[in-house]
Amino acid sequence: MFHLLSAIISGILLAITFPSANMEPVAFIALVPLLSAIFSYKGQNRQNTLKSFTLGLITGLVFFGTLLYWVSSIRLYQVPQWLLVIGWLFITIVSALFIGIFAMCVNMLKTKLKTRMFPLLSIYNILAPAIIWTGLEFIRSHFPMDGFPWGILGYSQYQNLILIQIAEWTGVFGVSFLIVLVNTAIAGVINRTKYGWYGIGMTAVILGLCLIWGNIKLQENPTGKPLAIAVVQTNIGIDQSWEWETSCEKISLMLDRLTKKAAKSNPDLIIWTETAILSSPDTSLWAKSKIASISKGLNSYLLIGAPHMTDTYYHNSAFLISNKGRIIDRYDKIHLVPFGEMIPCEALFPVLRKIFPQVGMYSHGKRYTIFNQPAKFCTLICYEGIFGDLNRRFVKNGAEFMVNITNDAWTRTRAAYYQHFSMDVFRSVENRRYFIRAGNTGISAVINPSGRVEHLLDIDREGIINSRIFLMDKNKRLAFYSQFGDVFACFCLIMAIIGMVQMLKKY
């Protein structure tokens, strides 16, 4: 009973560290009950390994089942409720398996690895759980279905600015590593493991160095060439989007009114949200006419979200428009939402289209577009903002700031909005760039290179953000993460694999 309760408690504690509970300090003890239960198993046998996997799986089911409860209640066009519930169960189970594997590996490593070198053994025993967890999170962010990084432990700390400054070097995975390291040290002392107090000392040193670095970076103020931007949040309900043919005139009038209001501050760039209009500015005469009318007389460039259609492809796109209504450039969304915008492996399994006929048939974009006016910037569309490696590729290609246009009107819960938003905070720190977020029904925000939210428009409200951002000095070196990506997470994965291979030889 102790072991079962420990697993359940860990799952609950993990869930409440994320929005909308936002109890982020709890993350540093959330895994202690699970680790304590694993450490309590004595002996080297397969039965204890299986028990550890089961405990981890239970923790994962409670954690992800609670964190992602909103999946079962989202609003997708003509998708029945029962199918959403199945989707929620599928995502929960698949994600929970990773925590089950983590628990199994920790049990196997603690009982099998041996060495004559006391310091090396101590260090590996202390770091092993954090290394394994980080490696598994890295896999989960890429597999299956192109990855699902929701619930990456580091994201729980999006408001802990002093700690997350290390993301410039390690990405969000470095923050996850620190959290699991602290949990392991505490669990080691509670369970009186051989290296318990040694682990506390080592963890304190590592954590202290990270906090010192964070404090130094937070003393820096954004500098560089200023750029004025305006974000238009329309608060258009999902039902209006579905009924585009009857609501398009009403929506265009709203966009015209809000855009002219935003233009009063004379911004260099005005930003609309994802799918602000559902007619292509490239092929629809109606859209061309409306955009030309709205942009006429502006002293600003206009970034809008809209579909782009050809005879062969259908894209979720962003268009940069001049003040004469001319399309300057277009970005087509690269990373599509599985079972939202496309069906994974549909070419191999055509039957999936019959099972999920409501799923979109969008095509992947091919080009990492960098818009060149009024400065060099990139646009991420909706889901793309949660993938660190995708974002940093744009910055490496020359983006001086990042824009994320999104439409989260499909969700009915505050938790989903803020869980999505929390991940965007890390993109600014990882790349040391301003991150501008434009959400149809929220959340719209301006996030500075330290991850500090300078402006925010909450959910379910109409409004405008007027802000001034600063472009990074072109002579300044790119952040480590922007240049090399998830090197730290890859290293953890390699080390975890090496450790497991050595263990299996002795199993």
URCORBEL-V363379 format. One record per residue. N is the residue number from 0. RES is the residue in one small letter. OMEGA is omega in radians with two decimals (999 if undefined). Layout:
BEGIN
N_RES_OMEGA + N_RES_OMEGA
END
This chain:
BEGIN
0_m_3.12 + 1_f_-3.09 + 2_h_3.13 + 3_l_3.13 + 4_l_3.12 + 5_s_3.14 + 6_a_-3.14 + 7_i_-3.14 + 8_i_3.11 + 9_s_3.12 + 10_g_3.13 + 11_i_-3.12 + 12_l_3.09 + 13_l_-3.08 + 14_a_-3.05 + 15_i_3.06 + 16_t_-3.08 + 17_f_3.04 + 18_p_0.20 + 19_s_3.09 + 20_a_3.05 + 21_n_3.09 + 22_m_-2.98 + 23_e_3.11 + 24_p_-3.13 + 25_v_-3.12 + 26_a_-3.06 + 27_f_3.02 + 28_i_-3.01 + 29_a_-3.09 + 30_l_-3.11 + 31_v_3.12 + 32_p_3.14 + 33_l_3.14 + 34_l_3.11 + 35_s_3.11 + 36_a_3.13 + 37_i_3.14 + 38_f_-3.09 + 39_s_3.12 + 40_y_-3.13 + 41_k_3.07 + 42_g_-3.09 + 43_q_-3.14 + 44_n_-3.10 + 45_r_-3.13 + 46_q_3.12 + 47_n_3.09 + 48_t_3.11 + 49_l_3.10 + 50_k_3.13 + 51_s_3.09 + 52_f_-3.13 + 53_t_3.11 + 54_l_3.11 + 55_g_3.11 + 56_l_3.11 + 57_i_3.08 + 58_t_-3.13 + 59_g_3.14 + 60_l_3.12 + 61_v_-3.12 + 62_f_-3.05 + 63_f_3.08 + 64_g_3.11 + 65_t_-3.10 + 66_l_-3.00 + 67_l_-3.10 + 68_y_-3.07 + 69_w_3.14 + 70_v_-3.10 + 71_s_-3.08 + 72_s_3.14 + 73_i_-3.10 + 74_r_3.06 + 75_l_-3.01 + 76_y_3.05 + 77_q_3.09 + 78_v_-3.09 + 79_p_-3.10 + 80_q_-3.08 + 81_w_3.13 + 82_l_3.08 + 83_l_3.10 + 84_v_3.08 + 85_i_3.10 + 86_g_3.11 + 87_w_3.13 + 88_l_-3.13 + 89_f_-3.14 + 90_i_-3.14 + 91_t_-3.09 + 92_i_-3.12 + 93_v_3.14 + 94_s_-3.13 + 95_a_3.14 + 96_l_-3.13 + 97_f_3.10 + 98_i_3.03 + 99_g_3.11 + 100_i_3.09 + 101_f_-3.11 + 102_a_3.12 + 103_m_-3.12 + 104_c_3.12 + 105_v_3.12 + 106_n_-3.11 + 107_m_-3.10 + 108_l_-3.07 + 109_k_-3.10 + 110_t_-3.00 + 111_k_-3.05 + 112_l_3.13 + 113_k_3.08 + 114_t_3.10 + 115_r_-3.08 + 116_m_-3.05 + 117_f_-3.14 + 118_p_-3.13 + 119_l_3.11 + 120_l_3.14 + 121_s_-3.10 + 122_i_-3.09 + 123_y_3.13 + 124_n_-3.14 + 125_i_-3.05 + 126_l_-3.00 + 127_a_3.14 + 128_p_3.14 + 129_a_3.11 + 130_i_-3.12 + 131_i_-3.13 + 132_w_-3.11 + 133_t_3.10 + 134_g_3.14 + 135_l_3.07 + 136_e_3.12 + 137_f_3.09 + 138_i_-3.09 + 139_r_3.13 + 140_s_3.13 + 141_h_-3.04 + 142_f_-0.07 + 143_p_3.07 + 144_m_3.12 + 145_d_3.03 + 146_g_3.08 + 147_f_-3.04 + 148_p_3.08 + 149_w_3.13 + 150_g_2.98 + 151_i_-2.93 + 152_l_-3.12 + 153_g_-3.12 + 154_y_3.11 + 155_s_-3.05 + 156_q_-3.04 + 157_y_3.09 + 158_q_3.14 + 159_n_-2.95 + 160_l_-3.09 + 161_i_-3.10 + 162_l_-2.99 + 163_i_3.10 + 164_q_3.11 + 165_i_3.14 + 166_a_3.06 + 167_e_-3.11 + 168_w_-2.96 + 169_t_-2.98 + 170_g_-3.13 + 171_v_-3.08 + 172_f_3.09 + 173_g_3.10 + 174_v_3.05 + 175_s_3.14 + 176_f_-3.13 + 177_l_-3.12 + 178_i_-3.13 + 179_v_3.10 + 180_l_3.11 + 181_v_3.11 + 182_n_-3.13 + 183_t_3.14 + 184_a_3.14 + 185_i_3.13 + 186_a_3.12 + 187_g_3.11 + 188_v_-3.13 + 189_i_-3.09 + 190_n_3.07 + 191_r_3.07 + 192_t_-3.02 + 193_k_-3.05 + 194_y_-3.06 + 195_g_-3.09 + 196_w_3.03 + 197_y_3.12 + 198_g_3.11 + 199_i_-3.14 + 200_g_-3.13 + 201_m_3.12 + 202_t_3.14 + 203_a_3.13 + 204_v_-3.12 + 205_i_-3.13 + 206_l_3.13 + 207_g_3.12 + 208_l_3.13 + 209_c_3.13 + 210_l_3.08 + 211_i_3.10 + 212_w_3.14 + 213_g_3.13 + 214_n_3.12 + 215_i_-3.09 + 216_k_-3.13 + 217_l_3.08 + 218_q_-3.11 + 219_e_3.08 + 220_n_3.13 + 221_p_3.11 + 222_t_3.12 + 223_g_-3.14 + 224_k_-3.13 + 225_p_3.10 + 226_l_-3.14 + 227_a_3.13 + 228_i_3.05 + 229_a_3.12 + 230_v_-3.14 + 231_v_3.08 + 232_q_-2.99 + 233_t_-3.08 + 234_n_3.10 + 235_i_-3.13 + 236_g_-3.11 + 237_i_3.14 + 238_d_3.11 + 239_q_3.11 + 240_s_3.14 + 241_w_-3.12 + 242_e_-3.01 + 243_w_-3.07 + 244_e_-3.11 + 245_t_-3.06 + 246_s_-3.02 + 247_c_-3.14 + 248_e_3.12 + 249_k_-3.13 + 250_i_-3.14 + 251_s_3.08 + 252_l_3.10 + 253_m_3.12 + 254_l_3.11 + 255_d_-3.13 + 256_r_-3.09 + 257_l_-3.14 + 258_t_3.12 + 259_k_3.08 + 260_k_3.13 + 261_a_-3.08 + 262_a_-3.12 + 263_k_3.11 + 264_s_3.10 + 265_n_3.13 + 266_p_3.05 + 267_d_-3.09 + 268_l_3.03 + 269_i_-3.01 + 270_i_2.96 + 271_w_-3.06 + 272_t_3.02 + 273_e_3.13 + 274_t_3.07 + 275_a_2.98 + 276_i_-3.08 + 277_l_3.00 + 278_s_-3.05 + 279_s_3.08 + 280_p_-3.10 + 281_d_-3.02 + 282_t_-3.09 + 283_s_3.11 + 284_l_3.10 + 285_w_-3.13 + 286_a_3.12 + 287_k_-3.12 + 288_s_-3.11 + 289_k_-3.12 + 290_i_3.09 + 291_a_3.14 + 292_s_-3.10 + 293_i_-3.06 + 294_s_-3.12 + 295_k_3.12 + 296_g_3.09 + 297_l_2.98 + 298_n_-3.03 + 299_s_2.91 + 300_y_-3.08 + 301_l_3.08 + 302_l_-3.09 + 303_i_3.04 + 304_g_-3.12 + 305_a_3.09 + 306_p_3.04 + 307_h_-3.04 + 308_m_2.96 + 309_t_3.11 + 310_d_-3.04 + 311_t_-2.97 + 312_y_3.07 + 313_y_-3.02 + 314_h_2.90 + 315_n_-2.89 + 316_s_3.00 + 317_a_-3.11 + 318_f_3.00 + 319_l_-3.03 + 320_i_3.07 + 321_s_3.14 + 322_n_3.02 + 323_k_3.11 + 324_g_-3.11 + 325_r_3.08 + 326_i_3.13 + 327_i_-3.13 + 328_d_-3.11 + 329_r_3.01 + 330_y_3.08 + 331_d_-3.07 + 332_k_-3.09 + 333_i_-3.05 + 334_h_-3.08 + 335_l_-3.13 + 336_v_3.11 + 337_p_3.13 + 338_f_3.00 + 339_g_3.13 + 340_e_3.11 + 341_m_3.09 + 342_i_3.12 + 343_p_3.06 + 344_c_-3.13 + 345_e_-3.14 + 346_a_3.13 + 347_l_-3.08 + 348_f_-3.10 + 349_p_-3.13 + 350_v_3.14 + 351_l_3.13 + 352_r_3.10 + 353_k_3.13 + 354_i_-3.10 + 355_f_-3.08 + 356_p_-3.07 + 357_q_-3.08 + 358_v_-3.13 + 359_g_3.14 + 360_m_-3.13 + 361_y_3.08 + 362_s_3.11 + 363_h_2.99 + 364_g_-3.09 + 365_k_-2.95 + 366_r_3.05 + 367_y_-3.01 + 368_t_2.99 + 369_i_3.07 + 370_f_-3.02 + 371_n_3.14 + 372_q_0.01 + 373_p_3.02 + 374_a_3.13 + 375_k_3.12 + 376_f_3.11 + 377_c_3.10 + 378_t_3.01 + 379_l_-3.08 + 380_i_3.05 + 381_c_-3.03 + 382_y_-3.05 + 383_e_-3.11 + 384_g_-3.08 + 385_i_-3.12 + 386_f_-3.07 + 387_g_-3.06 + 388_d_3.10 + 389_l_-3.13 + 390_n_-3.05 + 391_r_3.08 + 392_r_3.08 + 393_f_3.14 + 394_v_3.11 + 395_k_3.12 + 396_n_3.01 + 397_g_-3.13 + 398_a_3.13 + 399_e_2.96 + 400_f_-3.06 + 401_m_3.07 + 402_v_3.05 + 403_n_3.06 + 404_i_-3.05 + 405_t_3.06 + 406_n_-3.10 + 407_d_-3.11 + 408_a_-3.14 + 409_w_-3.12 + 410_t_-3.12 + 411_r_-3.00 + 412_t_3.08 + 413_r_-3.13 + 414_a_-3.11 + 415_a_3.11 + 416_y_-3.03 + 417_y_3.03 + 418_q_3.09 + 419_h_-3.12 + 420_f_-3.06 + 421_s_-3.12 + 422_m_-3.14 + 423_d_3.13 + 424_v_-3.10 + 425_f_-3.13 + 426_r_3.14 + 427_s_-3.12 + 428_v_-3.11 + 429_e_-3.04 + 430_n_-3.10 + 431_r_3.11 + 432_r_2.99 + 433_y_3.12 + 434_f_-3.11 + 435_i_-3.11 + 436_r_3.12 + 437_a_-3.12 + 438_g_-3.11 + 439_n_3.09 + 440_t_-3.08 + 441_g_-0.09 + 442_i_3.01 + 443_s_-3.05 + 444_a_2.96 + 445_v_-3.08 + 446_i_-3.09 + 447_n_-3.03 + 448_p_3.07 + 449_s_-3.12 + 450_g_3.12 + 451_r_-3.14 + 452_v_-3.08 + 453_e_3.10 + 454_h_3.13 + 455_l_2.98 + 456_l_-3.05 + 457_d_-3.04 + 458_i_3.04 + 459_d_3.05 + 460_r_3.08 + 461_e_3.12 + 462_g_-3.11 + 463_i_2.97 + 464_i_2.98 + 465_n_-3.04 + 466_s_3.03 + 467_r_3.11 + 468_i_-3.13 + 469_f_-3.13 + 470_l_-3.13 + 471_m_3.08 + 472_d_-3.07 + 473_k_3.14 + 474_n_-3.13 + 475_k_-3.09 + 476_r_3.06 + 477_l_3.04 + 478_a_-3.13 + 479_f_-3.11 + 480_y_3.13 + 481_s_-3.11 + 482_q_-2.93 + 483_f_3.07 + 484_g_-2.99 + 485_d_3.12 + 486_v_-3.12 + 487_f_-3.14 + 488_a_3.10 + 489_c_3.11 + 490_f_3.12 + 491_c_3.14 + 492_l_3.13 + 493_i_3.13 + 494_m_3.11 + 495_a_3.13 + 496_i_3.11 + 497_i_3.13 + 498_g_-3.12 + 499_m_3.10 + 500_v_3.10 + 501_q_3.13 + 502_m_-3.07 + 503_l_3.09 + 504_k_-3.10 + 505_k_-3.05 + 506_y_999
END
